[in-house]
Amino acid sequence: LMLDFAVSVRNVVVEYPGLRALDRVSFDLPAGSVTALVGPNGAGKSTLMRCMVALDRPFSGSIEVEGVDALLHPREVHKKVGFLSDTKGLYDDLSVRRCLKYAAAAHGLRGQELDNRVAWVASEVGLLHLLERRAGTLSRGERQRVGLAQALVHEPNLLVLDEPASGLDPAARHDLSELLKRLRNMGKTIVVSSHIL
């Protein structure tokens, strides 16, 4: 029986001067699964996620995303992955709509397809009423949703979310958890890191 793996990580080692952040890490993530990386700050969760989405290169080991080698073909992996970094990366001076259009354009979407995708993701993540607001004026929970929408706008199969619940109040956490369930039911593979059990 051949299982369909969205991600395969083999013997990944990452070293910083005087510190081995990841020491021969290996695992497979089945397509359509939700996986939590839980550990204290400094445990290597963000480093592992950045390697998984082909933003950082491990010292050694291999990573495949939907059968694509992340070290040999990082640009191909970027097309398959939606990444929410723990720094969020919003342009505070742009409206929410412009933030989403920019993210969509960066993934090669154009014209009507781009507009359709922005409308879809805004509706999916609950941002329709905020599209004309400046990103810099949003609450933490709203900013989190914009970051998530940017990660989703090109409809990737794999979502990698670094500390998506950090700083959210209980209601916003509940909304996030409901959204992740909806995305899983759409067949997305989701990896979430947290230092909060």
FIKOLZA-1660 file (N, C-alpha, C; in steps of 0.1 Angstrom, whole numbers, plus 5000, padded with zeros to 4 digits):
% residues 197
   i   px   py   pz ch aa at
   1 5009 4988 5000  A  L  N
   1 5000 5000 5000  A  L CA
   1 5009 5012 5000  A  L  C
   2 5008 5020 4989  A  M  N
   2 5016 5033 4988  A  M CA
   2 5008 5044 4994  A  M  C
   3 5012 5050 5005  A  L  N
   3 5006 5062 5011  A  L CA
   3 5010 5074 5003  A  L  C
   4 5000 5083 5002  A  D  N
   4 5002 5096 4995  A  D CA
   4 5008 5106 5005  A  D  C
   5 5021 5109 5004  A  F  N
   5 5027 5119 5014  A  F CA
   5 5028 5132 5008  A  F  C
   6 5023 5142 5015  A  A  N
   6 5025 5156 5011  A  A CA
   6 5039 5161 5013  A  A  C
   7 5045 5156 5024  A  V  N
   7 5058 5161 5028  A  V CA
   7 5066 5148 5033  A  V  C
   8 5078 5147 5028  A  S  N
   8 5088 5137 5033  A  S CA
   8 5101 5144 5037  A  S  C
   9 5104 5143 5050  A  V  N
   9 5116 5149 5055  A  V CA
   9 5126 5138 5059  A  V  C
  10 5138 5138 5055  A  R  N
  10 5148 5128 5058  A  R CA
  10 5161 5133 5063  A  R  C
  11 5164 5130 5076  A  N  N
  11 5177 5133 5082  A  N CA
  11 5181 5147 5080  A  N  C
  12 5172 5156 5083  A  V  N
  12 5175 5171 5081  A  V CA
  12 5183 5176 5093  A  V  C
  13 5195 5182 5090  A  V  N
  13 5203 5188 5100  A  V CA
  13 5205 5203 5097  A  V  C
  14 5203 5211 5107  A  V  N
  14 5205 5226 5105  A  V CA
  14 5214 5230 5117  A  V  C
  15 5225 5237 5114  A  E  N
  15 5234 5242 5124  A  E CA
  15 5235 5257 5123  A  E  C
  16 5235 5263 5134  A  Y  N
  16 5239 5277 5135  A  Y CA
  16 5252 5277 5143  A  Y  C
  17 5260 5288 5142  A  P  N
  17 5273 5288 5150  A  P CA
  17 5271 5284 5164  A  P  C
  18 5277 5273 5168  A  G  N
  18 5276 5268 5182  A  G CA
  18 5263 5262 5186  A  G  C
  19 5254 5259 5176  A  L  N
  19 5241 5253 5180  A  L CA
  19 5236 5244 5168  A  L  C
  20 5232 5232 5172  A  R  N
  20 5226 5223 5162  A  R CA
  20 5211 5225 5164  A  R  C
  21 5204 5232 5155  A  A  N
  21 5190 5235 5157  A  A CA
  21 5181 5223 5154  A  A  C
  22 5185 5215 5143  A  L  N
  22 5178 5203 5139  A  L CA
  22 5188 5192 5138  A  L  C
  23 5185 5181 5144  A  D  N
  23 5195 5170 5144  A  D CA
  23 5189 5157 5138  A  D  C
  24 5191 5155 5125  A  R  N
  24 5187 5143 5118  A  R CA
  24 5171 5141 5120  A  R  C
  25 5164 5151 5116  A  V  N
  25 5149 5151 5117  A  V CA
  25 5143 5143 5105  A  V  C
  26 5135 5134 5107  A  S  N
  26 5128 5126 5097  A  S CA
  26 5113 5124 5100  A  S  C
  27 5105 5126 5090  A  F  N
  27 5090 5123 5092  A  F CA
  27 5084 5124 5078  A  F  C
  28 5072 5117 5077  A  D  N
  28 5063 5118 5065  A  D CA
  28 5050 5124 5070  A  D  C
  29 5044 5133 5062  A  L  N
  29 5031 5138 5065  A  L CA
  29 5021 5134 5054  A  L  C
  30 5011 5126 5058  A  P  N
  30 5001 5121 5048  A  P CA
  30 4993 5133 5042  A  P  C
  31 4990 5133 5029  A  A  N
  31 4982 5143 5023  A  A CA
  31 4969 5144 5031  A  A  C
  32 4964 5156 5033  A  G  N
  32 4951 5158 5039  A  G CA
  32 4952 5157 5054  A  G  C
  33 4964 5157 5060  A  S  N
  33 4965 5156 5075  A  S CA
  33 4967 5170 5081  A  S  C
  34 4965 5170 5094  A  V  N
  34 4968 5182 5102  A  V CA
  34 4978 5178 5112  A  V  C
  35 4990 5185 5112  A  T  N
  35 5001 5181 5121  A  T CA
  35 5005 5193 5129  A  T  C
  36 5007 5191 5142  A  A  N
  36 5011 5202 5151  A  A CA
  36 5026 5200 5155  A  A  C
  37 5034 5210 5153  A  L  N
  37 5047 5210 5159  A  L CA
  37 5047 5217 5172  A  L  C
  38 5049 5210 5183  A  V  N
  38 5047 5217 5196  A  V CA
  38 5061 5216 5203  A  V  C
  39 5065 5227 5209  A  G  N
  39 5077 5227 5217  A  G CA
  39 5080 5241 5221  A  G  C
  40 5090 5243 5230  A  P  N
  40 5093 5256 5236  A  P CA
  40 5099 5265 5225  A  P  C
  41 5099 5278 5227  A  N  N
  41 5106 5287 5218  A  N CA
  41 5120 5283 5218  A  N  C
  42 5126 5283 5206  A  G  N
  42 5140 5280 5204  A  G CA
  42 5142 5265 5201  A  G  C
  43 5131 5257 5200  A  A  N
  43 5132 5243 5198  A  A CA
  43 5135 5239 5184  A  A  C
  44 5134 5249 5174  A  G  N
  44 5137 5246 5160  A  G CA
  44 5125 5245 5151  A  G  C
  45 5113 5248 5157  A  K  N
  45 5100 5247 5149  A  K CA
  45 5101 5256 5137  A  K  C
  46 5104 5269 5139  A  S  N
  46 5104 5278 5127  A  S CA
  46 5115 5274 5117  A  S  C
  47 5126 5270 5122  A  T  N
  47 5137 5266 5113  A  T CA
  47 5132 5254 5104  A  T  C
  48 5126 5244 5110  A  L  N
  48 5121 5233 5103  A  L CA
  48 5110 5237 5093  A  L  C
  49 5101 5246 5097  A  M  N
  49 5091 5251 5087  A  M CA
  49 5097 5259 5076  A  M  C
  50 5107 5267 5078  A  R  N
  50 5113 5275 5068  A  R CA
  50 5121 5265 5058  A  R  C
  51 5126 5254 5063  A  C  N
  51 5132 5244 5054  A  C CA
  51 5122 5237 5046  A  C  C
  52 5110 5234 5052  A  M  N
  52 5099 5227 5045  A  M CA
  52 5094 5235 5034  A  M  C
  53 5093 5248 5035  A  V  N
  53 5087 5256 5025  A  V CA
  53 5098 5262 5015  A  V  C
  54 5110 5257 5017  A  A  N
  54 5122 5260 5007  A  A CA
  54 5126 5275 5008  A  A  C
  55 5125 5280 5021  A  L  N
  55 5130 5294 5023  A  L CA
  55 5144 5293 5029  A  L  C
  56 5147 5282 5036  A  D  N
  56 5161 5280 5042  A  D CA
  56 5165 5266 5037  A  D  C
  57 5179 5265 5036  A  R  N
  57 5184 5252 5031  A  R CA
  57 5191 5245 5043  A  R  C
  58 5187 5232 5045  A  P  N
  58 5194 5225 5056  A  P CA
  58 5208 5223 5053  A  P  C
  59 5216 5220 5063  A  F  N
  59 5230 5217 5062  A  F CA
  59 5232 5204 5055  A  F  C
  60 5223 5194 5058  A  S  N
  60 5222 5181 5051  A  S CA
  60 5209 5175 5053  A  S  C
  61 5206 5165 5045  A  G  N
  61 5193 5158 5046  A  G CA
  61 5185 5162 5033  A  G  C
  62 5172 5157 5032  A  S  N
  62 5164 5160 5021  A  S CA
  62 5150 5163 5025  A  S  C
  63 5143 5171 5017  A  I  N
  63 5129 5174 5019  A  I CA
  63 5122 5173 5006  A  I  C
  64 5111 5166 5005  A  E  N
  64 5102 5166 4993  A  E CA
  64 5089 5171 4997  A  E  C
  65 5083 5179 4988  A  V  N
  65 5069 5184 4990  A  V CA
  65 5062 5180 4977  A  V  C
  66 5052 5171 4979  A  E  N
  66 5044 5166 4968  A  E CA
  66 5054 5160 4957  A  E  C
  67 5064 5153 4962  A  G  N
  67 5073 5147 4952  A  G CA
  67 5084 5156 4946  A  G  C
  68 5084 5169 4950  A  V  N
  68 5093 5178 4945  A  V CA
  68 5104 5180 4955  A  V  C
  69 5117 5179 4951  A  D  N
  69 5128 5181 4959  A  D CA
  69 5130 5196 4963  A  D  C
  70 5128 5199 4975  A  A  N
  70 5128 5213 4980  A  A CA
  70 5142 5220 4978  A  A  C
  71 5153 5212 4979  A  L  N
  71 5166 5218 4977  A  L CA
  71 5170 5220 4963  A  L  C
  72 5165 5211 4954  A  L  N
  72 5168 5213 4940  A  L CA
  72 5159 5223 4933  A  L  C
  73 5146 5223 4937  A  H  N
  73 5136 5231 4930  A  H CA
  73 5127 5239 4939  A  H  C
  74 5134 5248 4946  A  P  N
  74 5127 5257 4956  A  P CA
  74 5115 5264 4950  A  P  C
  75 5116 5270 4938  A  R  N
  75 5106 5278 4932  A  R CA
  75 5093 5269 4930  A  R  C
  76 5095 5256 4926  A  E  N
  76 5084 5247 4924  A  E CA
  76 5077 5245 4937  A  E  C
  77 5084 5244 4948  A  V  N
  77 5078 5241 4961  A  V CA
  77 5070 5254 4965  A  V  C
  78 5076 5266 4962  A  H  N
  78 5068 5278 4966  A  H CA
  78 5054 5278 4960  A  H  C
  79 5053 5273 4948  A  K  N
  79 5040 5272 4942  A  K CA
  79 5030 5263 4949  A  K  C
  80 5035 5253 4955  A  K  N
  80 5027 5243 4962  A  K CA
  80 5023 5246 4976  A  K  C
  81 5030 5256 4982  A  V  N
  81 5029 5258 4996  A  V CA
  81 5024 5272 5000  A  V  C
  82 5016 5273 5010  A  G  N
  82 5012 5286 5016  A  G CA
  82 5018 5287 5029  A  G  C
  83 5026 5297 5032  A  F  N
  83 5034 5299 5044  A  F CA
  83 5029 5311 5052  A  F  C
  84 5026 5309 5064  A  L  N
  84 5023 5321 5073  A  L CA
  84 5035 5321 5083  A  L  C
  85 5043 5331 5081  A  S  N
  85 5055 5332 5090  A  S CA
  85 5051 5338 5103  A  S  C
  86 5059 5336 5113  A  D  N
  86 5055 5342 5126  A  D CA
  86 5057 5357 5126  A  D  C
  87 5062 5363 5116  A  T  N
  87 5063 5378 5115  A  T CA
  87 5052 5384 5107  A  T  C
  88 5043 5376 5101  A  K  N
  88 5031 5379 5093  A  K CA
  88 5033 5386 5080  A  K  C
  89 5043 5395 5079  A  G  N
  89 5046 5401 5066  A  G CA
  89 5034 5408 5059  A  G  C
  90 5028 5418 5065  A  L  N
  90 5018 5426 5059  A  L CA
  90 5023 5440 5055  A  L  C
  91 5018 5445 5045  A  Y  N
  91 5022 5459 5041  A  Y CA
  91 5011 5468 5048  A  Y  C
  92 5015 5475 5059  A  D  N
  92 5006 5483 5067  A  D CA
  92 4999 5494 5059  A  D  C
  93 5006 5500 5049  A  D  N
  93 5000 5511 5042  A  D CA
  93 4990 5507 5031  A  D  C
  94 4990 5494 5028  A  L  N
  94 4980 5489 5017  A  L CA
  94 4967 5485 5023  A  L  C
  95 4957 5486 5015  A  S  N
  95 4944 5481 5019  A  S CA
  95 4945 5465 5019  A  S  C
  96 4936 5459 5027  A  V  N
  96 4935 5444 5027  A  V CA
  96 4934 5439 5013  A  V  C
  97 4926 5445 5005  A  R  N
  97 4924 5440 4991  A  R CA
  97 4937 5441 4983  A  R  C
  98 4945 5452 4985  A  R  N
  98 4958 5453 4978  A  R CA
  98 4968 5443 4983  A  R  C
  99 4968 5441 4996  A  C  N
  99 4977 5430 5002  A  C CA
  99 4974 5417 4995  A  C  C
 100 4961 5413 4994  A  L  N
 100 4958 5400 4988  A  L CA
 100 4961 5400 4973  A  L  C
 101 4958 5411 4966  A  K  N
 101 4961 5412 4951  A  K CA
 101 4976 5411 4949  A  K  C
 102 4984 5417 4958  A  Y  N
 102 4999 5416 4956  A  Y CA
 102 5004 5402 4958  A  Y  C
 103 4998 5395 4969  A  A  N
 103 5002 5381 4971  A  A CA
 103 4998 5372 4959  A  A  C
 104 4986 5375 4954  A  A  N
 104 4982 5367 4942  A  A CA
 104 4990 5369 4930  A  A  C
 105 4994 5382 4928  A  A  N
 105 5002 5385 4916  A  A CA
 105 5016 5379 4917  A  A  C
 106 5021 5379 4930  A  A  N
 106 5034 5373 4932  A  A CA
 106 5035 5358 4929  A  A  C
 107 5023 5352 4929  A  H  N
 107 5022 5338 4925  A  H CA
 107 5017 5336 4911  A  H  C
 108 5018 5347 4903  A  G  N
 108 5016 5346 4888  A  G CA
 108 5001 5347 4884  A  G  C
 109 4992 5350 4894  A  L  N
 109 4978 5352 4890  A  L CA
 109 4976 5365 4883  A  L  C
 110 4967 5366 4873  A  R  N
 110 4965 5379 4866  A  R CA
 110 4950 5381 4863  A  R  C
 111 4947 5393 4860  A  G  N
 111 4933 5396 4855  A  G CA
 111 4922 5391 4863  A  G  C
 112 4912 5385 4856  A  Q  N
 112 4900 5380 4862  A  Q CA
 112 4902 5369 4872  A  Q  C
 113 4912 5360 4869  A  E  N
 113 4915 5349 4878  A  E CA
 113 4920 5355 4891  A  E  C
 114 4929 5365 4891  A  L  N
 114 4934 5371 4903  A  L CA
 114 4922 5377 4911  A  L  C
 115 4913 5385 4905  A  D  N
 115 4902 5391 4912  A  D CA
 115 4893 5380 4918  A  D  C
 116 4891 5370 4910  A  N  N
 116 4882 5359 4915  A  N CA
 116 4888 5352 4928  A  N  C
 117 4901 5350 4927  A  R  N
 117 4908 5343 4938  A  R CA
 117 4908 5352 4951  A  R  C
 118 4910 5365 4949  A  V  N
 118 4910 5374 4960  A  V CA
 118 4896 5374 4967  A  V  C
 119 4886 5375 4958  A  A  N
 119 4872 5375 4964  A  A CA
 119 4870 5361 4971  A  A  C
 120 4874 5350 4965  A  W  N
 120 4872 5337 4972  A  W CA
 120 4879 5336 4985  A  W  C
 121 4892 5340 4986  A  V  N
 121 4899 5339 4998  A  V CA
 121 4894 5348 5009  A  V  C
 122 4890 5360 5005  A  A  N
 122 4885 5370 5014  A  A CA
 122 4872 5365 5021  A  A  C
 123 4864 5358 5013  A  S  N
 123 4851 5352 5018  A  S CA
 123 4855 5340 5027  A  S  C
 124 4864 5332 5022  A  E  N
 124 4868 5320 5030  A  E CA
 124 4873 5323 5044  A  E  C
 125 4881 5334 5045  A  V  N
 125 4888 5337 5057  A  V CA
 125 4880 5348 5065  A  V  C
 126 4869 5353 5060  A  G  N
 126 4861 5362 5067  A  G CA
 126 4866 5376 5067  A  G  C
 127 4870 5381 5055  A  L  N
 127 4876 5394 5054  A  L CA
 127 4868 5404 5044  A  L  C
 128 4857 5399 5039  A  L  N
 128 4850 5407 5029  A  L CA
 128 4847 5421 5034  A  L  C
 129 4843 5422 5047  A  H  N
 129 4840 5436 5053  A  H CA
 129 4852 5444 5056  A  H  C
 130 4864 5439 5054  A  L  N
 130 4876 5446 5058  A  L CA
 130 4885 5449 5045  A  L  C
 131 4880 5446 5033  A  L  N
 131 4888 5447 5021  A  L CA
 131 4894 5461 5019  A  L  C
 132 4886 5471 5022  A  E  N
 132 4891 5485 5020  A  E CA
 132 4899 5491 5031  A  E  C
 133 4899 5484 5043  A  R  N
 133 4907 5489 5054  A  R CA
 133 4922 5488 5052  A  R  C
 134 4929 5498 5058  A  R  N
 134 4944 5497 5057  A  R CA
 134 4948 5486 5067  A  R  C
 135 4958 5477 5062  A  A  N
 135 4963 5466 5070  A  A CA
 135 4968 5471 5084  A  A  C
 136 4974 5483 5084  A  G  N
 136 4980 5488 5096  A  G CA
 136 4970 5492 5107  A  G  C
 137 4957 5492 5103  A  T  N
 137 4947 5496 5113  A  T CA
 137 4940 5484 5119  A  T  C
 138 4943 5472 5115  A  L  N
 138 4936 5460 5119  A  L CA
 138 4940 5455 5133  A  L  C
 139 4931 5448 5139  A  S  N
 139 4935 5441 5152  A  S CA
 139 4944 5429 5149  A  S  C
 140 4950 5423 5159  A  R  N
 140 4959 5412 5158  A  R CA
 140 4952 5400 5151  A  R  C
 141 4939 5397 5155  A  G  N
 141 4932 5386 5149  A  G CA
 141 4929 5389 5135  A  G  C
 142 4926 5401 5131  A  E  N
 142 4923 5405 5117  A  E CA
 142 4935 5404 5109  A  E  C
 143 4947 5408 5114  A  R  N
 143 4960 5407 5107  A  R CA
 143 4963 5393 5105  A  R  C
 144 4960 5385 5115  A  Q  N
 144 4963 5370 5113  A  Q CA
 144 4955 5364 5101  A  Q  C
 145 4942 5369 5100  A  R  N
 145 4934 5364 5089  A  R CA
 145 4939 5369 5076  A  R  C
 146 4944 5381 5075  A  V  N
 146 4950 5386 5063  A  V CA
 146 4962 5378 5059  A  V  C
 147 4971 5375 5069  A  G  N
 147 4983 5367 5066  A  G CA
 147 4979 5353 5061  A  G  C
 148 4969 5347 5067  A  L  N
 148 4964 5334 5063  A  L CA
 148 4958 5335 5049  A  L  C
 149 4951 5345 5046  A  A  N
 149 4945 5347 5032  A  A CA
 149 4956 5348 5022  A  A  C
 150 4967 5356 5025  A  Q  N
 150 4978 5357 5016  A  Q CA
 150 4985 5344 5013  A  Q  C
 151 4985 5335 5024  A  A  N
 151 4991 5322 5022  A  A CA
 151 4982 5313 5014  A  A  C
 152 4969 5316 5014  A  L  N
 152 4960 5307 5007  A  L CA
 152 4956 5311 4993  A  L  C
 153 4959 5324 4989  A  V  N
 153 4953 5330 4977  A  V CA
 153 4957 5322 4964  A  V  C
 154 4968 5315 4964  A  H  N
 154 4971 5307 4952  A  H CA
 154 4967 5293 4953  A  H  C
 155 4958 5290 4963  A  E  N
 155 4952 5277 4965  A  E CA
 155 4963 5265 4966  A  E  C
 156 4972 5267 4975  A  P  N
 156 4982 5256 4977  A  P CA
 156 4976 5244 4984  A  P  C
 157 4982 5232 4982  A  N  N
 157 4977 5220 4989  A  N CA
 157 4982 5219 5003  A  N  C
 158 4994 5225 5005  A  L  N
 158 5001 5225 5018  A  L CA
 158 5001 5238 5024  A  L  C
 159 4996 5239 5037  A  L  N
 159 4997 5252 5044  A  L CA
 159 5006 5250 5056  A  L  C
 160 5016 5259 5058  A  V  N
 160 5025 5258 5069  A  V CA
 160 5024 5271 5077  A  V  C
 161 5019 5269 5089  A  L  N
 161 5015 5281 5097  A  L CA
 161 5024 5282 5110  A  L  C
 162 5032 5292 5111  A  D  N
 162 5041 5293 5122  A  D CA
 162 5034 5302 5133  A  D  C
 163 5031 5295 5144  A  E  N
 163 5025 5302 5156  A  E CA
 163 5013 5310 5152  A  E  C
 164 5003 5304 5145  A  P  N
 164 4992 5312 5140  A  P CA
 164 4983 5317 5151  A  P  C
 165 4983 5310 5163  A  A  N
 165 4974 5314 5174  A  A CA
 165 4980 5324 5184  A  A  C
 166 4993 5327 5181  A  S  N
 166 5000 5335 5191  A  S CA
 166 4994 5349 5192  A  S  C
 167 4991 5353 5204  A  G  N
 167 4985 5367 5207  A  G CA
 167 4970 5368 5203  A  G  C
 168 4964 5357 5200  A  L  N
 168 4949 5358 5197  A  L CA
 168 4941 5355 5209  A  L  C
 169 4930 5363 5210  A  D  N
 169 4921 5360 5222  A  D CA
 169 4913 5347 5219  A  D  C
 170 4906 5342 5230  A  P  N
 170 4899 5329 5228  A  P CA
 170 4889 5329 5216  A  P  C
 171 4882 5339 5214  A  A  N
 171 4872 5339 5203  A  A CA
 171 4880 5338 5189  A  A  C
 172 4891 5346 5188  A  A  N
 172 4899 5345 5175  A  A CA
 172 4905 5332 5174  A  A  C
 173 4909 5325 5185  A  R  N
 173 4915 5312 5184  A  R CA
 173 4905 5302 5179  A  R  C
 174 4893 5303 5184  A  H  N
 174 4882 5294 5180  A  H CA
 174 4879 5296 5165  A  H  C
 175 4879 5308 5161  A  D  N
 175 4876 5311 5146  A  D CA
 175 4887 5304 5138  A  D  C
 176 4900 5306 5143  A  L  N
 176 4911 5300 5136  A  L CA
 176 4910 5285 5135  A  L  C
 177 4906 5279 5146  A  S  N
 177 4905 5264 5146  A  S CA
 177 4894 5259 5137  A  S  C
 178 4883 5267 5137  A  E  N
 178 4872 5263 5127  A  E CA
 178 4876 5265 5113  A  E  C
 179 4884 5275 5110  A  L  N
 179 4889 5277 5096  A  L CA
 179 4899 5266 5092  A  L  C
 180 4907 5262 5101  A  L  N
 180 4917 5251 5098  A  L CA
 180 4909 5238 5096  A  L  C
 181 4898 5236 5103  A  K  N
 181 4890 5224 5100  A  K CA
 181 4884 5224 5086  A  K  C
 182 4879 5236 5083  A  R  N
 182 4873 5238 5069  A  R CA
 182 4883 5235 5058  A  R  C
 183 4895 5240 5061  A  L  N
 183 4906 5238 5051  A  L CA
 183 4910 5224 5050  A  L  C
 184 4911 5217 5061  A  R  N
 184 4914 5203 5061  A  R CA
 184 4903 5195 5053  A  R  C
 185 4890 5199 5056  A  N  N
 185 4879 5192 5048  A  N CA
 185 4880 5195 5033  A  N  C
 186 4887 5206 5029  A  M  N
 186 4888 5208 5015  A  M CA
 186 4900 5200 5010  A  M  C
 187 4907 5192 5018  A  G  N
 187 4918 5184 5014  A  G CA
 187 4931 5189 5015  A  G  C
 188 4933 5201 5022  A  K  N
 188 4946 5207 5024  A  K CA
 188 4954 5199 5035  A  K  C
 189 4967 5199 5033  A  T  N
 189 4976 5194 5043  A  T CA
 189 4980 5206 5052  A  T  C
 190 4980 5205 5065  A  I  N
 190 4982 5216 5073  A  I CA
 190 4993 5213 5084  A  I  C
 191 5003 5221 5085  A  V  N
 191 5013 5220 5095  A  V CA
 191 5012 5233 5104  A  V  C
 192 5010 5231 5117  A  V  N
 192 5009 5243 5126  A  V CA
 192 5019 5242 5137  A  V  C
 193 5026 5252 5140  A  S  N
 193 5035 5252 5151  A  S CA
 193 5029 5260 5162  A  S  C
 194 5033 5256 5175  A  S  N
 194 5028 5264 5186  A  S CA
 194 5037 5260 5198  A  S  C
 195 5038 5269 5207  A  H  N
 195 5045 5266 5220  A  H CA
 195 5034 5265 5231  A  H  C
 196 5021 5266 5226  A  I  N
 196 5009 5265 5235  A  I CA
 196 5002 5252 5232  A  I  C
 197 5001 5243 5242  A  L  N
 197 4994 5230 5239  A  L CA
 197 4980 5233 5236  A  L  C
% end
